[in-house]
Amino acid sequence: MHSAVLQNKQYLAFAAENTVEVLALQRLPEGIQKKDPRAAAYKAKGADGKEELQMLSWPGLTLADIEGMNSSKAGSFNKSGKIPYISIVDPWTEKELKGGNGGSSKGIQTDVDEFTKVLVKEHGKGVTRKDLNKVKDAAAKSATLASQREFTKALEALVKATPAAKETPAVLTEKIAEAKKAVLDAAETILNEIESANDKVKAKKDLLGLMDRLRGTGFEARAKEMLPKL
């Protein structure tokens, strides 16, 4: 099932646009201990810089990730006592729409297409991973730029990532709004630090270097008012 579905290029392309895969896999630590090639793992540093055990057969997932999924509700759908078991779940209610032992990548795609039509009719069209990743990447970029005091560029990055559609999904507008607030909070913090600095000569120099980087933040007027006082 792993090679026929989760390593099937056609299915992976389909899944990237249509599904969220949740893996409920038991006895993985045992497989690692026994050096089962299907459970091959290696140590590497994660995003937080800490060492973690990452899985060779599931790129991007750690042992902790997979154990976490298995202990979630995902591990409760298989009541057949047999493996592999595939369950198609309604993301709104978390109830199983269809389940069974085995299956093919084409069969899963057909079932997902049928259920998607029903869910779209009930709840409306969802957010694509492409749009979501675009906003996430822009939020990360804006945070980096804000840390470099490039506040105007940070806001511009968010504007570029904002979908052109009039009815932008709430999840995207919320993420953009959160990222924008973070940029503005960072800009305000810097201005507060400059305003309360004891070294007025340095503070004035910092403010002058910041003026052009505040365009679009709404803090331009405050910066101009601060300048003569330094």
Residue, then its C-alpha position, 0 to 999 in steps of 0.5 A: m500500500h505504501s509504494a502503491v499509494l503514498q509513493n505513487k507520483q500520480y497519487l501524490a500530485f492528486a493528494a497535494e490538491n485534494t486531500v490531507e493524508v494522516l498516517a496511523l502506523q503502529r509498532l514503528p519504534e519496534g521496526i526501527q529497533k529491529k532495523d527493518p528497512r521499511a522503518a529506516a530512520y536517521k538523526a537530523k536537526g529539526a527547524d528548532g535546531k534540536e536533534e530528532l529522528q526523521m523517517l526515510s520512507w516518509p520525508g518531512l515526518t519524524l518518529a514523534d510526528i507519526e506516533g502523534m498521528n497514531s495516537s490521534k483520532a486517526g488511529s481509531f477508524n480501523k476496527s477491522g483488525k486488519i491492515p492496511y486500512i484506508s479511511i476517507v474522513d469528512p474534515w468538518t465532522e471527522k466522521e468516516l465517509k468510507g473505509g475498508n482494507g486495501g484499495s488502489s490509488k485510482g480507487i481512492q481518487t475516484d472516491v475522494d472526487e465524489f465526496t469532494k463534490v458533496l462537501v463543496k456543495e455543503h461548505g463551499k470551495g476550500v483553500t488550495r495548498k498553493d494559496l495557503n503555502k504562498v501566504k505562509d511563505a510571505a508571512a515568513k518572509s515578512a517576519t524576516l524583513a521586519s527583523q531587519r527593520e525593512f518594514t515597508k518591504a515586509l508589508e509589500a511581501l504580504v500585499k503580493a501574497t494576498p489573493a486577487a479574488k474578492e471573496t478571499p477565504a477567511v483562513l488566508t485573510e486571518k493569516i495575512a492580518e496576523a503577519k501584518k500585525a506582527v510587522l507593525d508591532a515590530a515597527e512600533t517597538i523599534l520606534n519606542e526604543i528609539e524614543s526612550a533611548n538615552d543616547k540621543v545622537k545615536a537615536k537620531k541616526d537610527l531614526l533617520g535610517l528608519m524613515d524610508r523603511l516606515r512607508g505604509t506602516g502608518f508610523e511615518a507621521r510619528a517618526k517625523e514628530m520624533l525627529p526634532k526632539l532627538 
